[in-house]
Amino acid sequence: MEQYFSERTEGVRKTLKQQGLWEESQEIQEKNNKAKEYIKKKAEENGVTQEKISELIDQGYTELEILNASTITKKQKTDVQKVLKQKRAGQSWKDISQKEVQ
């Protein structure tokens, strides 16, 4: 249920941005971009290539989802996309990290 609301909120925000009704200040945009770059760097340190990160972002995953999945991937020696698919299937990060990814 929590994921539903966050996706819905993100969808509303995206729609408002497209309509020009939601604007973030330059300062907030810079901070957000800086945070996203930091998160991408951490995911790279966990073994996910910059190309794979870009591909996953294009598929609709957030930088934070990629980082969380990369942490599990590093621990379990599996593919980051498999972890992300399990998360999208409704499993919690805790559940995914506690069992072998299929």
Phi, psi and chi 1 to 4 in degrees:
 res  aa     phi    psi   chi1   chi2   chi3   chi4
   1 MET       -  -39.9 -175.9  116.2  174.9      -
   2 GLU   -59.7  -41.9 -179.4 -179.7  -47.3      -
   3 GLN   -63.4  -38.0 -177.2  179.2    2.1      -
   4 TYR   -57.8  -47.7  168.3   77.3      -      -
   5 PHE   -67.9  -38.8  -73.5  116.5      -      -
   6 SER   -67.5  -38.8   69.0      -      -      -
   7 GLU   -66.8  -40.3  -72.4  175.2    3.3      -
   8 ARG   -66.2  -43.7 -175.4  172.3  177.7 -168.8
   9 THR   -61.1  -44.7  -58.6      -      -      -
  10 GLU   -62.6  -39.8 -172.1   62.2   31.4      -
  11 GLY   -64.3  -41.4      -      -      -      -
  12 VAL   -64.7  -44.3  168.8      -      -      -
  13 ARG   -62.6  -41.7 -168.1  169.8   80.9  175.3
  14 LYS   -62.8  -43.1 -174.3  176.0 -177.7  180.0
  15 THR   -62.4  -44.3  -59.6      -      -      -
  16 LEU   -63.2  -38.0  -69.9  173.1      -      -
  17 LYS   -63.6  -43.9  -79.2 -177.2  179.4 -178.2
  18 GLN   -62.6  -32.4  -70.9  171.3  -15.9      -
  19 GLN   -86.6   -1.0  -66.4  173.7   -4.5      -
  20 GLY    75.7   19.4      -      -      -      -
  21 LEU  -101.9   -2.6  -58.9  172.8      -      -
  22 TRP  -130.8  115.1  179.6  -74.2      -      -
  23 GLU  -128.5  135.1  -64.9 -153.9   19.1      -
  24 GLU  -100.8  144.7  -64.9  174.3  -19.3      -
  25 SER   -65.7  159.6   71.2      -      -      -
  26 GLN   -58.6  -38.8 -175.6   66.9   27.8      -
  27 GLU   -62.2  -44.9 -179.5 -177.8   -3.0      -
  28 ILE   -65.3  -42.2  -69.3  173.0      -      -
  29 GLN   -60.1  -42.8  -72.0  177.4    3.9      -
  30 GLU   -64.3  -42.9  -71.7  172.5    6.4      -
  31 LYS   -64.5  -42.5  -73.6 -179.4  179.6 -178.8
  32 ASN   -61.9  -44.5  -74.9  -15.7      -      -
  33 ASN   -64.2  -40.1  -70.8  -23.2      -      -
  34 LYS   -63.6  -42.9 -169.4  173.7 -177.6  177.2
  35 ALA   -64.4  -42.7      -      -      -      -
  36 LYS   -62.0  -41.0  -73.4  178.9 -179.5 -177.9
  37 GLU   -65.3  -39.9  -70.3  -54.8  -46.4      -
  38 TYR   -62.3  -44.4  175.5   79.5      -      -
  39 ILE   -64.5  -42.2  -69.6  170.1      -      -
  40 LYS   -61.5  -40.8  -72.5  178.8 -170.1  177.6
  41 LYS   -61.7  -43.1 -179.1 -178.6  173.0 -165.1
  42 LYS   -63.4  -40.1  -71.4  -64.4 -173.2 -178.1
  43 ALA   -64.1  -38.5      -      -      -      -
  44 GLU   -63.1  -40.7  -81.2 -173.6   85.2      -
  45 GLU   -62.1  -26.0  -70.7  173.3    7.7      -
  46 ASN   -85.4    0.5  -73.2  -21.6      -      -
  47 GLY   105.9    6.5      -      -      -      -
  48 VAL   -94.6  127.0 -177.2      -      -      -
  49 THR   -71.5  157.4   65.6      -      -      -
  50 GLN   -60.3  -37.1 -169.5   59.2 -109.4      -
  51 GLU   -63.9  -43.1  -66.1   78.8   23.8      -
  52 LYS   -65.9  -40.3 -174.2   67.8  171.7  179.4
  53 ILE   -59.5  -47.0  -67.4  170.1      -      -
  54 SER   -61.6  -41.4  -64.6      -      -      -
  55 GLU   -61.8  -44.5  178.1 -174.6  -40.2      -
  56 LEU   -67.2  -38.6  -67.2  168.1      -      -
  57 ILE   -62.3  -41.5  -70.5  170.7      -      -
  58 ASP   -62.7  -27.1  -70.2  -15.9      -      -
  59 GLN   -83.3   -1.5  -68.0  175.9   20.2      -
  60 GLY   102.8    3.6      -      -      -      -
  61 TYR   -81.9  147.5  -65.7  103.7      -      -
  62 THR   -87.8  163.0   66.8      -      -      -
  63 GLU   -59.2  -40.1  -71.2   83.0   -5.4      -
  64 LEU   -67.6  -39.4 -172.5   54.8      -      -
  65 GLU   -60.9  -41.6  -72.2  174.5  -41.8      -
  66 ILE   -65.0  -42.0  -64.1  166.4      -      -
  67 LEU   -62.6  -47.5  174.8   60.3      -      -
  68 ASN   -59.1  -45.1  -70.0  -20.6      -      -
  69 ALA   -65.2  -37.5      -      -      -      -
  70 SER   -66.8  -32.1   72.8      -      -      -
  71 THR   -65.4  -43.7  -57.5      -      -      -
  72 ILE   -67.0  -42.3  -66.1  169.3      -      -
  73 THR   -59.3  -42.7  -61.7      -      -      -
  74 LYS   -62.2  -41.0 -176.6  177.2  178.4 -178.3
  75 LYS   -70.0  -41.8  175.9 -177.4  158.4 -171.2
  76 GLN   -97.4   -5.9  -65.1 -174.8   -5.6      -
  77 LYS    56.2   53.5  -51.5  -87.6 -168.6  -91.6
  78 THR  -131.5 -178.6 -172.0      -      -      -
  79 ASP   -83.1  134.5 -179.6   52.9      -      -
  80 VAL   -61.9  -35.5   69.2      -      -      -
  81 GLN   -65.6  -35.1 -167.2  136.3   17.0      -
  82 LYS   -63.9  -41.1  -70.8  179.8 -177.9  178.0
  83 VAL   -64.0  -45.3  173.2      -      -      -
  84 LEU   -63.4  -37.4  -71.1  166.4      -      -
  85 LYS   -63.7  -39.8  -75.6 -179.0 -178.3  179.1
  86 GLN   -65.4  -38.0  -73.3 -166.5  -15.5      -
  87 LYS   -64.4  -44.1  177.9   62.8  176.9  161.0
  88 ARG   -66.5  -22.9  -73.5  -84.1  166.2   98.1
  89 ALA   -79.1   -1.4      -      -      -      -
  90 GLY   107.3    0.6      -      -      -      -
  91 GLN   -80.4  150.6  -65.9 -176.0   32.2      -
  92 SER   -81.4  160.0   70.4      -      -      -
  93 TRP   -59.9  -38.7  -69.0  117.9      -      -
  94 LYS   -61.3  -48.1 -177.3  178.6  178.8 -179.6
  95 ASP   -61.6  -42.6  -70.3  -17.1      -      -
  96 ILE   -64.2  -41.6  -64.1  169.2      -      -
  97 SER   -72.2  -21.2   69.3      -      -      -
  98 GLN   -90.3   -6.6  -69.9  178.5  -15.7      -
  99 LYS  -134.4  164.3   63.3 -179.8 -179.5 -177.9
 100 GLU   -69.3  133.7 -165.8   67.9   30.1      -
 101 VAL   -75.8  132.3  176.3      -      -      -
 102 GLN   -90.9      -  -57.6  -62.2  -39.4      -
